[in-house]
Amino acid sequence: MPAIDADARSLVSPEDLTATVKYLCSLGEKVSGSAEEEKACAYLVERLKSYGYEPVVHVFDSYVSYPRATALTVQGRERYELPVVGVAFGLSTPPEGVTAEIVFAGAGDKAGFAGKDVRGKIALVTKLPSPNNALEAANAGALGMICMSAGKQRHKMIITPVWGTPEFDQTKKIPRLHVVSISAVDGKRIEEDLKKGPVKATLVCDVFEGWRKVRLPTVEIKGKEPLFSLVGAHYCSWFDGSTDNVTGDACVLELARVLKQFDGKLRYGLRFCWWPGHSHGRYSGSTWYADTYWRDLRDNAIVYFNIDSPGVKGATVYVPRHQMAEVSEFNEAMTKEITGWSTITSAKAQLALGKRGDKYVSATRPSRAADQSFWGVGVSSMSVYSMLTPEDENRDHNVGGSGGAWWWHSEHETFDKYDPEILAQDTRLYASILARMATAEVLPFNLAMIAQDYLDSLREFDESAGDALPFKELIASVKALQEKLKALHAHCAALTGDARTHAANQVFLRIARALNPVLYQVCGPFEHDPALGSRALPSLGPALTLSAMEKESDAYRFTIVGVRRRMNHVANQIEEAVRLADEFMRG
């Protein structure tokens, strides 16, 4: 029903969007479980009620962290204090702080720490605080870490790799060290001092870590059938958070208002959620939702559409991000049709934080970020972001949001960084995508594209492992699957009538549920991989280490055993997808 998505676009109000952005920015930093976040929730609920909804606000305990006070004093040939901000899940110091020698550790990766004695010392790192460099520092025995931005700004970050609220003893996996975030200018000053002789630092960190009651507001438009698209945006923030993610919250609120006008006309439903715990709990809000509504999501969710950092001043291109293969063609075609803007799919356009590690798989595939908490369920994911071009003077290649702008997660991320016309265009695009999905006869999935991701990933493993493992056999089975899925697509393209298209859509979702979990995560369907990088078929990743091992070593042989077992899992999911396709086409 193209008329519905055209009508939806015409209803988007830049004035309503601006009013929400202005109010939520006025609340300042919206820490998960804080009074400011509660006010933001109350505002969303009030507006939703005025649109005719009956919002449900889920209240639950979430394990979060946030810095309360931070200070840094440097003592080389001279003594000086530097302005700093803290990070979530950094370790608190005694009130008087801790003092230790500073050691330069480059980018904070393995190469940066190689050959450096940082035990009991403070590492100076040229990148933003992250789980990866925090783990490297902790494993090297560092007492603390000073991380720098690429400019004048100081970014608040989170360093736990644990996805969502920890289970059992997972808190032991959080790197335990004192961490502060400084500007590049101040970091370079410390670097220069280190060239002149020993330098010490005193870090003072007061960081909360523990349980908070958080609120997750939701509303739903029911469709004529139980299936629905899940739309989410996090509403906690660092600082004012104008473009990460106040604009996203305003966008989802406006989508709820606009699409409510078509209540009773949609074949499939729409469910809108505002996530707490994104910035302070490593996606604990969306993870709680995935854990709590796992069966409903498995049975009925068509797609998860994440909205983060729309409406950024200076954005001129669209970048598909966190889009799974089966919906990528639809996502990109809709973006071109509705906006006319250029769409960039290259790895260069992606943000540094969350980049994937694949050699051949599309860089637009989901990474371990952006509330991607639904991989275990197998729910398809899609997003498209308006962004600054990679060459834009305000683009910072170290950041993870705000369209790639340098002000992300900093005190500079204020109301003036928002562009109402760009946000209105983004909202119109998203309304069109969701309306088309909600009124489709046959869902716009191309499942054969999933098989292509399998092939692109297996190509890299086969090149690395050679004849040590039967990757060529697995590749052959995926090629057969791809042909089967192309036949299924052709079979379903001409289907009409609710009963027949309903059956086709159900098999599309079942096949996606069979193929996506193992394509994106290592752990089982009810658990969550850590936030430590992404690649396709990650359980087979150890195959990439074989070429550097001695073939007669224990490590080599143990790796062969482990990868072979995980290849069996992959093969099983391929066979299940073939079975589902055959069963449907025979019926």
C-alpha positions, 0 to 999 in steps of 0.5 A: 500500500504505497499510499500509506507510506506517502501519507505517513511522510506527509504527516511528519512534523519538524515542529513536534520533533524540535519540541521533543529534542529541546525538552530532552536536551534541557534535562541534561545528562540522562543517566540510567535510573536517575531522576533525569531519565525518569523525567524523560520517561514521564515526558514520553509517556505523556506524549504517547497518551496524547496520541491515543496509546496506553503506554506500558512502562517496564520497571526492573533492576539493571546493573549500571555504572557512571562516573561521579567525579574525576581528576588528573594531576600530572607531575613531570618537570612541572606539575599541572592539572588537566580537565578529564571525564570518567568512564562507566565501569572504571574502578574508583580510587581512594579519595586521595587518588592513586599515583603512578608512573605513566607509560606510553602504550600507543593505541592501547592494542597488543602492539601498543603494550608489547614490550612495555612494562606497565605493571602497577603503572598508568598507561597513556593511550591514543584512543578512546576508552573501550573494552578492548584497550581496557582488557589489554591494559588490565591483562598487562597489569596496569593500574590505570589508563589515560585515554585521549580523543582526536580533538579538543573534546573529552568523551565519556565511555563504557569499558565493560565487555559484558553485554547487558546485566551480568549473569552469575560471575560475569562481573569478573570479566570486567577489566578492573583499573582506573580510567580517565578520558582526556582531549588530544591536546592534553594527551600530546602535552603528556607525550611531550613530557614523557620525551623529557623524562619520567612523568607521574600521574595522580588519578582520582576517580569516583565511579558508581557501579551497582543496581538501579531501577530503570524504566523502559516505556513501550507502545504498540500498534496491533496489526491484523496478524501477530507479526510486528516490527520492533523499533528501538532507540536508547533514551539514556545519554552522556551529557545533553546527548542531543545527537546521541540519542535525543534526536533518536528518541524524538524520531521514535516518538514522532513515528509512533504519532504518525503511524498511529493514524493508520491503526487498523489498516496495517497487516503487521504490527509496530512495537516502539521501545525506548531503551534504558541502560545503553550508555551505562549498562552496555545495552542492559535495557534491550538485553532485558527485553530480549531475555524477557520476551524471547518467545514472543520475539522468536515467534512474531518479530519481523525485524529490529529497526534501531534508531540512533543519532539521526538529524545530525547537523552537517549530515549529507549522505546515508550509510546503511548500518547494522543491516542483515543480508536478507533486508539489505536490498530493501533497506538500500532501495528505500533509502534511495527512493525516499531521500535521493541522497547518496548511499555509501556502503564501504567500510570507510563510511562506517564508524571506527567503534564497532567496525567488523573484522571480516575480509569479504563480508559487507561492512554494513552488517551488524556489529557488536553495538547499537542495542543489537541484543536480538541475534540469539533470537534470530531476528533480522536487523536493519538501520540506515544512518544520515551521516557526515561524509568521511571527508567532512571537517567535523568527522572524527574517525574514532567515534561511534555515533552522532553521524561521525561528528567529533562532539559525540559523547562530549560536553559539546553535544548540545541542542545546536548540533541538531538539524530539524530538516535532516531529522524530519527527512530521516523520520520520513524515511523510517516511516516509509520503511516501516509502513512498507514492511507493515503492509507487505504481502510478501515480506521484502526478504532476500534470503539468498543474500544470507547464503552469500554472507556465509560464502564470503565468510567461509572464503576467508576461513578456507584461505587461511586454513587450507586443507586442514579443515573441510571448508570446501565441503561446507562451501559447496553445501552453502552454494546448494542452499543459495540456489534453493533460496533463490528458487524459494524467492522465485516461488513466493514472488507471485503469491497472492492472498493472505493465507498463501503469503502468510505461509511464505512469510512464516517460512522466511522468518523460520529460515532467518531464525535458523541461519542468523544466530550462528552467523552472528554469535558464538554463544547459544540462542539464550545468551549474549556474546561480549562487546568485543568485535564482530565477524561473520560465523564467529565460532569458526574464527580460530581457524584464522590462527592455524596458519601461524601455528606449528602443525605438530603442536597441541594448540594446532591440534586442539584448534582443529578439533574445536573448529570442526565441532563448530563447523558441524553446528554451521552445517546443521543450520544450513541443512535446517534451512534447506529442509524448511525451504523444501518443505514449503515448496513441496506443500 
